[in-house]
Amino acid sequence: MAVLAVALAAEQPSPQGLRRLEHEYSLAAELDPAWAARPLALTRHEGRTILVLKDPGGEPLDQILERHGAQPLDLTRSLRIAIGLAAALGQVHRRGLIHKDIKPANVLFDDAGNVWLTGFGIASKLPHECQSPAPPEIIAGTLAYMAPEQTGRMNRSIDTRSDLYSSGVTLYRMLTGALPFSAADPLEWIHCHIARQPAPPGDRAAVPGPLSAIVMKLLAKNAEERYQTAPGLEADLRRCLAEWQSHGRIDPFPLGAHDASDRLLIPEKLYGREREVDAMLGAFDRVLAQGTPELVLVSGYSGVGKSSVVNELHKALVPSRGLFASGKFDQHKREIPYATLAQAFQTLVRQILVKSEAEVGHWRHALQEALGPNNQIIVNLIPEVEFLIGKQPPVAELPPRDARNRFQLVFRRFLGAFAKPEHPLALFLDDLQWLDPATLELLERLMTDRDVRYLMLVGAYRDNEVSSSHALTQTRDAIRKAGARMQEIVLAPLRVDDVGLLVADALHSEQDVSQPLAQLVHEKTAGNPFFAIQFLTALAEEGCSGATRTRQPGSGTWLGFARTVTPTTSWISWSRS
């Protein structure tokens, strides 16, 4: 039996690399030899860990592309590979897996048109997976082929449609001989995927218009605008191949006619928050352009979407190479001063520690220069800093008030090492209603200190838990009187029209068709986005076993919503009965 042996290239492989081999081996029972190179054994040979796979045959697609250099593949061959890839992806997704690393090196193709997938080392069994905005150096996957949401900068979760984006990049390369983007470093790759529009394949090579449109649909930044399923993609590709082989052209046709999802996919874009997001991004633009720090306070009830609005900042930080640190106050830890600030900067320091030695050295020098002889004060707060700057001598004991003043001065200098013109800092502190007095005093000092620059401080709190006598209210007023830049963003419940858009997009229907359901969802959840999504999901789950019925408030009648799925479309219609 022919086998493939997969080993890590490094002589001393990282624990992360070894875990990927182990993870791929653990998926053996999920992978069918009909569409995947199935793991057979995980073994050691001459001191190296080796994953042994059953060789299904075929040649790696990256080797096929290398032979062609910058020239596109034959159109018929490209379509056959793309159809096989879509079919294999459909099987992966039916098994409840997200591959997360679709690229030519992980695609095997033979002359009979068969395609097998490899490289399941980072595959996920979760229907949705959230990617935090980690440094590009440690994001799992291949940056050139990575879906925007996999970068952690899109405020969206990863799902099966992320694989479809990566397959679009792969198809683009086959059809044009080049990638849709080129970049000089990891952050530029991320910026390309989340913000830049590629030239259509038809503009770069002799690609028929409908096929070029298919690729561009796959490369949509938002998952809702892509193909929703691999079978839907496969159906359109088969039509292209049939037309090309029968009469040497591909006539225009409506894309996605057979793109029917078997589950409800709630859109993750924000509804009814355009003005608030624009205000947030405008504040960051001012900090970036002028260097003057700004405080943005975001308030609203729990579930209204405060964190979602703030997380839209991630996209704006990429072009400026800005830094993002976040912490969340805990009502049970209010007696621990500065605990949330420590949490926020622990994450930031850990991200620095995984960078190259040259970059770590740069940060070591910057922190040592900023802190001087007071390094140990910051090490006491954030122990990870010691891995950057080494062991530090103890600092002199001072009376409590003097010690507090010294700490505030040292922390301001520490923060200043991160908040620079070349990398401004956005610091997000959630649940301010539970912040401790020491942190509150420090934040006031930071926002009124003229030496603080290139800092955007964002705080979120539940306004129903912050009264006029709350310390946060008094500090807010003091910051405003001191002349510091500050703005408040109050998130109200969604309007019924906003809920209507959410429901219509989730069901792929016209708004007038889904309006009765939207009205029900709005009434039951009072326009709270979190609860609206939960209620809509529950309705869909219950609807699988029959009609969902609920009493209309203020009347003796019942509203029934029957679930029907049209086989040739991807929308669910709800009719009133």
N, C-alpha and C positions, 0 to 999 in steps of 0.2 A: 504493500500500500504506500503510495506517495504521500509525503508529509511536508509541511512547511515548518520551519523553525524560526521563532521570533525571539530575539535577544536584544537587550538594551545596548546601545552603542558605547556608552561610557564605561570605562574600566571600573569605576566605582559608582554604580548607578544610585540614583536618589531613592529614598524610601517611597516617594510619590510614584516614580516609575515602576518600582516593584509592585506597588499596590495595584497599578493599572493592569499588569500582567495577571495578578491574582484575580482581579475583578473579571477580566475577560474569561479566565478559566472557569470562574464560578457561574458563568452564563451558559455553560455547555448544553444544559438541558433545554434552554430556550432557543438555541440556534439550530436551524434545520440545514443539513448539507445541501438542500436544493437551492438555497439562496445565501448561504454563509459558509465561511471556512470554519468548521466546527472544532473547538479545542478538544484535544485528546489527552494531554498530560501537561503538567507543570513540573519541571524537573531541574536538577542541577547538573552541570557538565563543566568540568575544569574551573570550578569556582564561580560559574555564571548561572543565573536563573534563565531557563529557556522555556518558552511556551510552545508546545508542539500542536500544530493544527493539521487536520485532514486536508490534503491538497485537492481541491475540487477541479483543478485544471484552470486554463485561462492564463492571461498575461496581465500584470498590473497596468492599469490605465496610464499611470504616470510614465511608464517606460514607452508606451505607445506614443504618448504626446512628446516625449523627449526626442524620439526618432524624427518627428515632424518639425521640431524646432518651433519657429514662430509661425508656421503655416497651419491653417485649419485642417481638421480631418475631413475626409470625404463626407458629404452631407448624409448619404444613406447610412454610412457606418456610424456617424454621430447619432443619428436618430435611433438606430438599433441599440447602441450603448445606453442612450438616455431612456429608452423604453425598458430595457432590462434593469437599469438602476431604479426607475420608478416602481417596477414590479417588486424588486427586492425590498425597497423601502416600505412598500405596502405591507409586506409580510413582517418586517421588523415592527412596524407600528401595530399590527394586529396582535402581536405578542406582548403588547404593552411596553415596548422599549422605545427610547429616543436614542439614536446613535450618537449624535453630538460631534462627530468628526468625519463627516462625509467629505472626501477629497479623492483625487485620482489615485493616490498611493493606497487607498483602502478599497479600491474597486478592481475586481478581476473580471476579464472579458475574454470569451473565446469566439472563434469564427462562426459558430452555430448561433450566436446571438445570446448566449447565456451570460448572466452577471451574478457574481457572488461578492458579498461584502466581508471585509475584515476590519480590524482595528476597533473592537468594541471595548477598549480599555476604560473609556469614560462614559459608556452608555448608562442611561438612567432608566430605572423602572417606575419613576414617578410620572403621573400624567402632566404635572407642571413642576418646574424646578426654578427657584429664584437664584439668580447669580448676583452676588454682591459686587460692588465696583472695586474689585481687587486690582493690584498692579498687573499690567499686561504680561509681565514675566511669569506669572503663576496662574493665569486663566487657562483652564483646561480646553484644549482644542487647537486648531491651526488658524492663526489670525487671518491669513489671506482668504480663507473659505468660511469664516465665522459669521453666523447670523448676528444682526445688531443686538438682539436681546442677550446673546451669550457674552457680550462684552461687559454686562453689568451696568451700562450707562444709559439704558433706555427706559428704566422704570417699568419693565415688562418681564414676564417670566418666560422660561424656555419651555417649548412643547414640540410636538411632532412637526409643526410648520417650520421650526428652526432647521430641521434636516432638509426641508424643501428649499430653503434659501441656499444652503450649501450645495445642493444639487444644481441649483441655478448657476452658481459660480462655476461649477464643474462643466456644465453644458456650455456656458459662455466661452470657457477656454477651448473646448473642443471645436466650437463653431468659428472662433476668430483667431485661435493660436495665441491668445493673450488673456490675462486676467482682466476683470472689469476695472480694477484699480491697481495702482502702483504706489508704494509707500517706502519711506526711508527708515522708519523706526516703528516700534509697536504702537505708540500713541497715534501716529499718523494712520496706521491701518484701522484703528478703532474709529478715528474721525471719518475715514472714508466710508466705513460701513454704516455709521449712524447718521451722516449728514450729506455725503456727496452722492450725486446721481451719475451712474455710469452712462457712457454713450451706448445707445442700442446696438446690439450685435450687427444689425443690418447696416449701420453706419460705418462699420469697420471691416466688413467682409460681405461676400455674396450670400447673404442669409435671407430667405423669403420672409416677407413681412409678418405673416402669422406666427412663424417660429420665433422670430425676433421678439414679438409681443409676448409669447409664452415665457421666454427667458426674463423679460422685464417684469412680468407678473411675479415670477419666482423671486426676483430681487427687490420686491417692495420692502420698504423700511418697516412698515407695520404688518404684523402677521395677518391681520384681518383682510389685508388687500392682496395677499398671496393666494395661491392654490391652498385649499384647506385640507386636501387629502392627496396621498400619492396615487390612488386609483383615478382620481379626477385628472391629474397630470398625465398619467399613462394613457388615458382615453384620448386626450387631445394629441399626444405625441403619435399614437397609432394612426390617427386620422391624417396627420401630416405625412407620415411615411407612406400610407396607402396612396395619397394623392400624388406625392412626389414620384413614386414608382409607376403609377398608372399613366400620368400625363406630364411629368417633368415640371410641375409647378404646384404651389399650394395656394388655393384660393382663400380669401378671408372667411372666417367663421367665428361665431360667438364662443369665447373661451369659457371653460368651466361648466359647460352644460351638464356634465356628469360628475361634477365635484360635490357629491353629497356626503356630508359628515354624519357619522352614526351617533354623535353625541353633541350636546349643547356646549358651545364654546362662547363664554362670556367675553366680550371685547374688554381689553385692559386699558384702552385709552380713557382719558378723563373727559367727562361730560359736564358742560356748564361751568367750567373752571378756566376758560380762556383768559378772562380779565385778571384773575388772581395769579395765574402762571405768568402772564406778561408782566405783572407788577414785580413778581419775584425775580424774573430774569432781568428786568430793567434795573433793579437794585444792584444785581451783580455786575451789570455792564458799567454802572457808575463807579463801583468800587474798583473795577479793573482799569477804567479810564483815568480816574482822578486819585485813586489811592486812599481816599477818605473812608474810614470804616462806616458801616451802616448796620443798624439793627432792624430786623424784620420780625414782627410778632404775628404768628398765625394762630387764630383762635377758632373754636367751634366745638360742637358736641363730639363725643366719642363716635367714631365710624363715619364722620362727615368727610374724611379724606385729607386731613392736614398733612400727614406724612407723604401721601401720594403727590400732593402739590409741591412739597419741598423737594422730593426726590427728582422732580423734573430738572433740578439744577445740574444733575450729573452730566446731561448732554452739553450744557453750556460750559462746563469745566474742561472738557477735552481740548478744544482749540487753544485755550490759554494755559494748558497744562496745570490747571488749578488743582488744589488739594481739597479733600472733603473728609471731615472728621465728624462723628456723630456719637451722642450718648443719650441715655434715657434715664430720667430720674425715677427712683423707686420709692413709693410711699413708706416702705418698711426700712429704708436706709437714710432717712432724713437727718439722722444724728451723725452721719459720717460726712465730714466736710470734704468737698472737692471730689467725691467718689465718681460722679458722672463725668467730670472733666478728665479724670484719670482714665476712665473707660474709653472716652473718645480718643485720647492721644495714645493709648495703648495700641489700638488698632492701626493708627497712623505709623507708629514706630515699627510695628511688626511688618507693615508693608515695606518699609525702608530696608529692613534687615534681609529681605529676600532679593534685593537688587544686587547688581554687580559690585565687586569689591571697590571699583573706582567711585561708584555712586555712594556706597556706604562711607567711603573715605571722605567724600565731599560733605555729607551730612555730619560726620563726626567733627570735622573742622568747623562747620557752621555752628554746631551746638556748643562746642568748647569755647569758641570765640564769643558767643552770645552770653553764656552763663558765667564765664570766668571762674573764680574760686568757689562758686556756690552750686556746683554741679550736683552735690549730694542732696540738696533740697528737692530737685526734680527727680532724682533716683528714688528718693523716699516715696514720692507720689506715684511714679511710673517706673517700676523696677526694670522694665525692658530697656530703658535708656542706658542702663549699665552695659548691655551688650554692644551698644554703639560707642560709648566713650570710655569704657573700662571702669575699674575700681576708683573711687574718689575718696579724698580725705573727709573726715567729719567736719561739720560747720560749728561755729561757736554758738553756745547757748545764749539766748536773749530773753528778756521779759516778754510775756505773751503779746502785748501790743506791738512791740518792736519786731518780734518774730513774725507777726502777721503782715506787717508792712514790708518786711524783707521778702517774705514769700510772694506777696503780690507783685513786687518789683521783679523778682527772679522769674515768676511765671510769665509776666509780660514780655520779658526778653526771650524766654523760651518760645512763646507763641510767635514772636517777631522773627524767629529763625525759619518758621514755616510760611508766614504771611509776607511774601515778597512780590515785587513786580513780575518776576519771571515765573512765579507760581503762587498766585493769590490763594487765600484759605477761606473756605466756607465751613463754618462750625455750626452744626445743627444740634440743639439740645431740646429733647422732647419731654413732654409732661412737666412743664415748668411749674405747674400748680403744686408740685411736691418738692421743689428745689430747697436746698438747705441754706441757712442764712449766710454762711461763709462764702458760698459760691455766688449768691446774689450780690453781696458786697463787691466781690472780685469782678463780676460782669459789669457793674456800674463803673468801676475804675477803668476797665478796659475801654468802654465806650466813650469815656470822657477824657481819656489820656491822649494828648496830641501826638505822642510818639508812636501810637499804634496806627499801622497803615496796612492797606490791602487785606482787610479782614471783613468778611460778611458774617455777622452773627445772626442765626435764625433760631428763634424759640417758638415752640408750639405748646399750647395749653388748652385745657377744657375751660371755656369761659364760664360755664355754669358752676365751676368750683373755685372761681377767683372773684371775690367780692371787692367792693371799694376799699375795704380795710385790709385786704391781703397785702403782704409785704411786696409781692410782685407789682401790684398796682402802684404802690407808693414809689418803688424804684423806677418804674416806667415813667412816672411823672417827673421824677428827679432828672432822669436822662434827657427827657424832652426839654426841661427848663435849662439844662446845661448847654443846649444848642447842638447836641449830637444828632446826626441823621437817623431818623427812625420812621418807619411806617408800619401800620397795622393792617393785616389782611383778615377779615372776618368771613369765615365760610358758612354760608347759610345752607339749608337743605336744598336739594335739587328741585327745580320746578317740574311740573308734570310733563312739559315738553322735553326736558332733558332726559327724564326717565323714558319717555317715548322713543327718543333716539337710541338709548341703550337697548331697549327691548327690541326695536326694529332691527338694529344691527346684529343682536344676538340670534334673532330668528331669521335673518336674511329676508325680511319681508318689507313691504311698504308700510309707512307709519300709520296710514288710515286703517290698514288691515289689523295691525297689532295694537291699535289705540285702546280697545276695551281692556286688554291685558295690562297695558301700561298704566291705565287709570287705576286698576285694581292694585298693582304693585305700589303705586304712589300712595294710595290711600292706606294700605296696610303698613307701609314703612315710613310714612311721613317724609318721604324724599331723602332719607338717609342712604347714601350710596352703598355702604357696606351691607346694610340690611336688605336693600333692594336686590343686590346680587345674590345674597343668600336665599331670599324668598323666591326669586326667579328660578334658581337652581333647584330648590325643593319642589317647586311646581313641575318642573321638567321631569324630575326623578319620579314623582308620584304619577305624572301623566303617562309614564311608560306602562302602567298597569291599568289605565283607564282614565276617565275624565276626572279633572280636579275641580271640586266644587267648594265654593266659599260664600258666606252670606254677605250681601251688599249692606254696608253700614247704613242705618237709618231707614231700612225698608224691610218688608217681609219677604222679599223675593231672593232667589238664588241666582248666582252667576255660574254657569258651567263653561269650562274651557276644554274642548276636546282636542287632543293632539293628533295631527295627521302629517305624515312625511311624504312629500312628493318624490318618487324615485328618481326623476330626471333633474331635479334641482336640489340645491343645498339649503333650502329654507324650510322652517317649520311654521305652519299657519295655525292660528288659534281662531276658532269661530265661536261666536256667542250663541248660546242656546237657552 
